[in-house]
Amino acid sequence: MKRKSADVSSDHSTAEATIPVVPKTTSLEFGGIVGAHLMVLGLPVGVLAITLMCSKESCDLLRLPSPPGAANAYFDVAMTLVFLGWILFHAVIAVLPVGSFARGQPLRDGTKLIYRCNAFIALELSILLYCGLAVMGVPLWLAYDRFLQLAVTAIIFSSALSVYLYHRAQAAPNKDLAAGGNSGNMVYDFFMGKELNPRIGALDLKFFFELRPGLIGWVVLDLCFVAKACMVNGNPPPALLLITLFHFWYVADALWFEEAILTTMDIVHDGFGFMLAFGDLVWVPFMYSLQARYALEHSVEWSIPMLVAFLALHGE
């Protein structure tokens, strides 16, 4: 029995020794350590600046914004609860026993992670939720009225998430680290992401945030702008409807082919840190919806033939 135990231990040690070690990151991206510092500080400021520079009064990125002085212009308890509820809503859907399964790319030890793919179902449920709330008379246009507060909440949440991801990665084994976020510099690794596939139970955090709350949130924000237009003018402008349709088509296509993201650089190579967390939760929904917000706030007159031409070009 002792000999058998020793053999098993030896085999286990050999198996561990065959797993490639993640070396220290020496080739730094995005301007290296200086670039990482600048982006961690500059990206949130940039999003807030663009949000303030593009308003009902003007949308000129060369015009210095006039920041609101009141604290409640940046933070709203109701919007914070809405944002957290939105994250929880999608986290619950992500772990429901519905949808299909897909295998990821081989990891360093040769194994493949299993992912539950039901993001398109999440999109359908999100649209049903939106329609249900609209029928109930919930003021969905408040997402437009309190757009800045929502953006600030998303920035705070993505930053807190990134801190959590960095600290949990300190206890992760070497085999679970990302090749690009193991430099030893705290800010650079915080920005790039240190752990490759952080999971909480059945929830793969990177896979979840990559396609769920932010990407679907972008479409829902567009729809809230449509609700605002209906409340103010009775009918939303055709430009806003067309932009919303195009954005919805883009997102629906991505979610229908959800398993395709398992072959992308974000999933296969990049760690999950501030770069992806901020991009998924702040940059995508709040910057990509800028077109729809502009169409709502500024008169964009498109003739019927022009609208038809846009549709035809999009179909191509």
C-alpha positions in Angstrom: 0.0 0.0 0.0 2.8 2.4 0.8 4.5 1.7 -2.6 1.2 2.4 -4.4 0.7 5.6 -2.5 4.3 6.7 -3.4 3.6 5.9 -7.1 0.4 8.0 -7.1 2.3 10.9 -5.5 5.1 10.6 -8.0 2.6 10.6 -10.9 0.9 13.6 -9.5 4.2 15.5 -9.2 5.1 14.6 -12.7 1.7 15.8 -14.0 2.1 19.1 -12.2 5.7 19.5 -13.6 4.4 19.1 -17.2 2.2 22.2 -16.9 4.0 25.1 -18.5 4.9 27.8 -16.0 3.7 31.4 -16.8 6.9 33.4 -17.1 7.2 37.0 -15.8 5.8 39.4 -18.4 8.6 41.4 -19.9 7.0 42.6 -23.2 4.6 45.3 -22.0 1.7 46.7 -24.0 -0.3 49.9 -24.2 2.7 52.1 -23.4 4.0 49.9 -20.6 3.8 51.0 -16.9 3.4 54.7 -17.7 0.6 53.9 -20.2 -1.2 51.7 -17.7 -1.1 54.5 -15.1 -2.4 57.0 -17.6 -5.3 54.8 -18.7 -6.4 53.7 -15.3 -6.7 57.4 -14.4 -7.6 58.8 -17.8 -10.3 56.4 -19.1 -12.9 57.3 -16.4 -12.1 61.0 -16.8 -12.4 60.7 -20.5 -15.8 59.0 -20.4 -17.1 61.6 -18.0 -15.7 64.4 -20.1 -17.3 63.1 -23.3 -20.6 62.6 -21.5 -20.5 66.3 -20.3 -19.3 67.7 -23.6 -22.0 66.0 -25.7 -25.2 67.3 -24.3 -28.5 69.0 -25.4 -26.8 72.3 -25.6 -23.9 71.2 -27.8 -21.9 68.1 -28.9 -18.5 69.5 -29.5 -15.5 67.6 -28.2 -13.4 70.7 -28.5 -15.6 72.5 -26.0 -14.6 72.3 -22.4 -17.5 71.0 -20.4 -19.0 72.8 -17.4 -19.2 70.1 -14.7 -22.2 70.2 -12.4 -21.4 71.5 -9.0 -24.0 69.5 -7.0 -23.0 66.0 -5.7 -26.3 64.5 -6.6 -25.5 65.2 -10.3 -22.9 62.4 -10.1 -24.5 59.9 -7.7 -28.0 58.7 -7.3 -29.1 55.9 -5.0 -32.0 54.8 -7.2 -29.7 54.5 -10.3 -27.1 52.6 -8.2 -29.8 50.1 -7.2 -31.0 49.8 -10.8 -27.4 49.1 -12.0 -26.7 46.5 -9.3 -30.1 44.9 -10.0 -29.2 44.7 -13.7 -26.0 42.9 -12.9 -27.8 40.5 -10.6 -30.5 39.9 -13.2 -28.0 38.8 -15.8 -25.9 36.8 -13.3 -28.9 34.7 -12.4 -29.7 34.1 -16.1 -26.1 33.1 -16.8 -26.2 30.2 -14.3 -29.8 29.0 -15.1 -29.9 25.4 -16.6 -30.9 26.6 -20.0 -29.0 27.1 -23.2 -26.2 25.0 -24.7 -22.7 24.2 -23.6 -19.4 25.0 -25.4 -15.8 24.1 -24.7 -13.1 26.8 -24.6 -9.7 26.6 -26.1 -7.1 24.3 -24.5 -5.5 25.7 -21.4 -1.8 25.2 -20.5 -2.5 21.9 -18.9 -4.4 20.7 -22.0 -7.9 20.9 -20.3 -10.8 22.8 -21.7 -13.2 24.9 -19.6 -17.0 24.4 -20.1 -19.1 27.4 -20.7 -22.9 27.7 -20.6 -24.1 29.8 -23.6 -27.5 31.4 -23.1 -26.7 35.1 -23.8 -29.3 35.3 -26.6 -31.9 34.1 -24.1 -30.7 36.9 -21.7 -31.2 39.4 -24.5 -34.8 38.2 -25.1 -35.6 38.3 -21.4 -34.1 41.8 -21.2 -36.3 43.0 -24.0 -39.4 41.4 -22.3 -38.4 43.1 -19.0 -38.2 46.4 -20.8 -41.5 46.0 -22.5 -43.2 44.8 -19.3 -41.9 47.8 -17.3 -43.0 50.2 -20.1 -46.6 48.7 -20.0 -46.6 49.1 -16.2 -45.8 52.8 -16.7 -42.3 52.7 -15.2 -40.5 55.9 -16.3 -37.7 54.3 -18.4 -36.6 57.6 -19.7 -35.0 58.3 -16.3 -32.0 56.3 -17.7 -31.5 59.3 -20.0 -32.2 62.0 -17.4 -29.7 60.4 -15.0 -27.3 59.1 -17.6 -24.3 60.8 -15.8 -25.2 59.1 -12.5 -25.5 55.7 -14.2 -22.1 56.2 -15.8 -20.5 57.2 -12.5 -22.0 54.1 -10.9 -20.6 51.9 -13.7 -17.2 53.4 -13.2 -17.2 52.8 -9.5 -18.5 49.2 -9.9 -15.9 48.3 -12.6 -13.1 49.8 -10.5 -14.2 47.9 -7.4 -14.5 44.7 -9.5 -11.0 45.2 -10.8 -9.6 45.6 -7.3 -11.4 42.3 -6.3 -10.0 40.6 -9.4 -6.4 41.8 -8.7 -6.5 40.7 -5.1 -8.0 37.3 -5.7 -5.3 36.7 -8.4 -2.6 37.0 -5.7 -3.7 33.6 -4.4 -4.2 32.0 -7.8 -1.7 29.3 -8.8 0.8 30.1 -11.5 -1.0 28.0 -14.1 -4.1 30.2 -13.8 -2.3 33.4 -14.6 -2.5 35.3 -17.9 0.7 35.6 -19.8 0.3 39.3 -20.3 -0.5 40.4 -16.8 2.3 38.9 -14.8 4.9 41.7 -14.8 5.2 42.2 -11.1 4.1 45.9 -11.4 0.9 46.4 -9.4 -0.7 49.0 -11.7 0.2 47.3 -14.9 -1.1 43.9 -13.8 -4.2 45.6 -12.3 -4.9 47.1 -15.7 -4.1 44.1 -17.9 -5.6 41.5 -15.6 -3.6 38.9 -13.7 -5.9 35.9 -13.7 -6.9 34.3 -17.0 -10.2 32.7 -16.1 -11.5 33.8 -12.7 -14.7 32.0 -11.7 -17.2 32.1 -8.8 -18.8 28.7 -8.7 -20.5 28.2 -12.1 -20.1 31.8 -13.1 -17.1 32.6 -15.3 -16.6 36.3 -14.6 -14.7 37.3 -17.8 -17.1 35.4 -20.1 -20.1 36.8 -18.2 -19.1 40.5 -18.3 -17.8 40.3 -21.9 -21.2 39.8 -23.5 -24.0 40.3 -20.9 -24.7 43.4 -18.8 -22.7 45.9 -20.7 -23.5 44.8 -24.3 -27.2 44.2 -23.6 -27.2 47.4 -21.5 -26.1 49.3 -24.6 -29.3 48.3 -26.4 -31.5 49.0 -23.4 -30.0 52.5 -23.0 -30.9 53.1 -26.7 -34.4 51.9 -26.0 -34.6 54.2 -23.0 -33.7 57.1 -25.3 -36.6 56.1 -27.5 -38.8 56.2 -24.5 -37.6 59.7 -23.7 -38.4 60.8 -27.3 -41.9 59.3 -27.0 -42.4 61.1 -23.7 -41.2 64.5 -25.0 -42.3 64.5 -28.7 -44.8 61.7 -28.9 -42.9 60.1 -31.7 -39.2 59.2 -31.8 -37.2 60.6 -34.7 -36.5 58.1 -37.5 -32.8 58.6 -37.1 -33.0 57.4 -33.5 -35.1 54.4 -34.4 -32.7 53.4 -37.2 -29.6 53.7 -35.0 -31.3 51.7 -32.3 -32.3 49.0 -34.8 -28.7 48.8 -36.1 -27.3 48.6 -32.6 -29.8 45.9 -31.7 -28.9 43.9 -34.8 -25.2 44.1 -34.0 -25.7 42.9 -30.4 -28.2 40.2 -31.3 -25.8 38.8 -33.9 -23.0 38.7 -31.3 -25.1 36.9 -28.8 -26.6 34.4 -31.2 -23.1 33.3 -32.0 -22.0 33.5 -28.4 -19.6 30.6 -28.5 -17.5 32.3 -31.1 -16.1 34.7 -28.4 -14.3 31.7 -26.9 -11.7 31.9 -29.7 -11.1 35.7 -29.3 -8.0 37.3 -27.8 -10.0 38.6 -24.8 -10.9 35.1 -23.7 -7.9 33.1 -24.8 -5.0 35.4 -23.9 -6.0 38.5 -21.8 -6.4 38.4 -18.1 -9.5 39.8 -16.5 -8.6 43.2 -15.1 -9.4 46.9 -15.3 -9.0 47.0 -19.1 -11.7 44.5 -19.8 -13.9 45.3 -16.8 -14.0 49.0 -17.7 -14.4 48.3 -21.4 -17.3 45.9 -20.8 -19.2 47.9 -18.2 -18.5 51.5 -19.0 -17.0 52.1 -22.5 -19.3 49.8 -24.4 -22.7 50.9 -23.0 -22.0 54.6 -22.3 -19.8 55.4 -25.3 -21.4 53.2 -28.0 -24.8 54.7 -27.2 -23.5 58.2 -27.9 -24.9 58.0 -31.5 -28.4 57.3 -30.2 -28.2 60.0 -27.5 -27.0 62.5 -30.2 -30.0 61.7 -32.4 -32.3 62.2 -29.5 -30.8 65.6 -28.4 -30.2 67.1 -31.8 -32.3 67.4 -34.9 -31.2 64.8 -37.4 -33.4 65.1 -40.5 -33.1 62.1 -42.9 -35.4 61.8 -45.9 -37.2 58.5 -46.6 -35.0 57.6 -49.6 -31.9 58.2 -47.3 -33.4 56.0 -44.6 -34.0 53.3 -47.2 -30.5 53.7 -48.5 -29.1 53.3 -45.0 -31.1 50.1 -44.5 -29.9 48.7 -47.8 -26.3 49.5 -47.0 -26.6 47.8 -43.6 -28.2 44.7 -45.2 -25.1 44.4 -47.4 
